[in-house]
Amino acid sequence: MKISRVGATVAAATALVLGLSACSSSNTPSATPSKSVGNLTGTLSGAGASSQESAMTAWIDGFKAVQPGLTVQYNPTGSGAGRTQFLAGSVNFAGSDASLKSDEWEKSKSICGTDGAFSVPAYISPIAVAYNLPSVKESINMDADTIAKVFSGKITTWNDPAIAALNSGVTLPSTKITVVHRADDSGTTENFTDYLHAAAPSSWADAKAQAWPKQLTGQESAQQTTGVVSLTQSTEGAITYADASAVGTLGTVAVKVGNDFVKYSPEAAAKTVSAATKVGGQAPQDMGLKLDRTSTAAGTYPIVLVSYHIFCSTYKDQATADAAKAFGEYVLSSDGQQAAAKAAGSAPIGGDTEQQALAAIATIKAGA
């Protein structure tokens, strides 16, 4: 199933419609955060994706105006660690740059009831391939095969003929390339390696993985998004992959799509996600998505992450169920999505995607 969209127009498709807008308008009215559950008190705890950190700060601040008596806490430990904490019952929800795997969903039934946990998209952002090369002011062009060879250690200097061939007129230095990757289990790593494996299988044989699969001499690693960005910023010649909202003044790669080189943007990320398909096979309300990393459609950017919030279908007590429902509703509201877009440059979720996610959150109940 494919879905096309232009600007803020959302076209319906067979089973799932994804309306992703990079601006504030939408043909489908956004839900306004309600206080239908009354004035809540207490604490809702979450942990996970560091890619969501800027957005999460904005969500927590905005939610305070809706439910001033309820405190939301979030620890950006990384997607893998967040899901582990959630499945251990240490936190009430997880932020994750990958939806639950089948075995994780089965495990979640022990804390979330017979339907287990479910994932809903909360944050959509491009992953930037970012580098520290002060002498090159232009964006550097790379195709999937070249990116794969750089990150697998087959290309080791910036003036390598493979890079130079894609950047006519750009003076590239002989500086050594230092690959910086995540040291922790990361949904960003899983999305990036998914792209490499799908788009450049001859140069990247490893399947997608949350743990960086190659431990090569000369490569460096750091914890979380802030760690890899900071290390890249302090290492001339370094290259990394990170949520685009966090790369600051680092240079970024324009990725070859079809016959064009496309820079990351919320619009290009949204266009890629608009062609996604639903994974299925878990909780009936689950919204895990599969992205097409090899699309040649104009204006798409294939290295994109959909970051999810993972909730229990059934919580043990009504207070936690109400708190999770209220916060999930705010995040997906127009106010919540615009707050994230302003803070992190993400692509706001709207249209039928928003409505399906809100419907999923509305199923949260107590009694596990």
Buried (B, 14 or more C-beta within 10 A) or exposed (E): EEBEBEEBEBBEBEEBBBBBBBBEEBBBEBBEBEEEBEEBEEEBBBBBBBBBBBBBBBBBEBBBEBBEEBBBEBBBBBBBBBBBBBBEEEBBBBBBBBBBEEEBBEBBBEBBBEBBBBBBBBBBBBBBBBBBBEEBEEBBBBBBBBBBBBBBBBBBBBEBEBBEEBBEEBEBBEBEBBBBBBBBBBBBBBBBBBBBBBBBBEBBEBEBBBBBBEEEEEBBBBBBBBBBBBBBBEBBBBBBBBBBBBBEEBBBBBBBBEEEBBBBBBBBBBBBBBBBBBBEEBBEBBBBBEBBBEBEBEBBBBBBBBBBBBBBBBBBEEBBBBBBBBBBBBBBBBBBBBBBBEBBBBBBBBBBBBBBBBEBBEBBBBEB
